[in-house]
Amino acid sequence: MSDSDDEPLQLSSAAMAALQEFYSEQQQQLEAMTAAKDSADGEQMPTENWQLSQFWYSDATALVLAEEALREAGPTGRIACVACPTAYHKLRSIKPESCQAVVLEYDERFKQYGEDFVFYDYNKPLQLPDTVQKQSFDVVLADPPFLAEECLEKTAQTIQFLTRGKVLLCTGRVMGELASKLLGVHECLFQPQHENNLANEFRCFVNYESQLNDPSKVPPNR
């Protein structure tokens, strides 16, 4: 055995920087779990599951989207949140009792919301329980889980089935042309943000006159 075998292992500066970045990300995730957002009734927002392509909105973005959906649906309206549980979670905490909101989600952790949870698999866009009736929601707020044409096309089928007219869609900017073709939506000035920044440009699209397009009313992107 040579003397060099007894020397402690030395990491390169690049490897050390990568390791520090990894630990920093782990700490941020731990802090996010510890600071999980509680709704008025004490429910906690589950942490992201990246295997399910879950990327939670920032708290400010969730509030903007929830307020927009509530404003458009009205105090006695009905709102469907399709694959966007953070917006639903925020909406649940600010809406009046007279407004009904449901969340359509694949992740069964959201069964914590009881009857407001509807199991949803975008691969079976019209396979919904009898309690979910056609064109029974004033506003449909949707965020297709995957940035792929097939996913958007199938989610659009669900949206068209659910909505009485108004659609609020959040997805990658690259999907804008297809979204316009499928749902008649156009890009808003407001830009949704996520707790963990995404590499893809993310945008909000609507098919109605929205405050999210009013420069005097659009909140800062945060």
Sequence and secondary structure as in RCSB ss.txt:
>XXXX:A:sequence
MSDSDDEPLQLSSAAMAALQEFYSEQQQQLEAMTAAKDSADGEQMPTENWQLSQFWYSDATALVLAEEALREAGP
TGRIACVACPTAYHKLRSIKPESCQAVVLEYDERFKQYGEDFVFYDYNKPLQLPDTVQKQSFDVVLADPPFLAEE
CLEKTAQTIQFLTRGKVLLCTGRVMGELASKLLGVHECLFQPQHENNLANEFRCFVNYESQLNDPSKVPPNR
>XXXX:A:secstr
  GGGGS     HHHHHHHHHHHHHHHHHHHHHHT  B TT  B     GGGT   B HHHHHHHHHHHHHHH T
T EEEEES HHHHHHHHHHS TTSEEEEEES GGGGGGGGGEEE  TTSTT   TTS TT EEEEEE  SSSSHH
HHHHHHHHHHHHEEEEEEEEEEGGGHHHHHHHH  EE S    BSS  SS EEEEESS  GGG TTT     
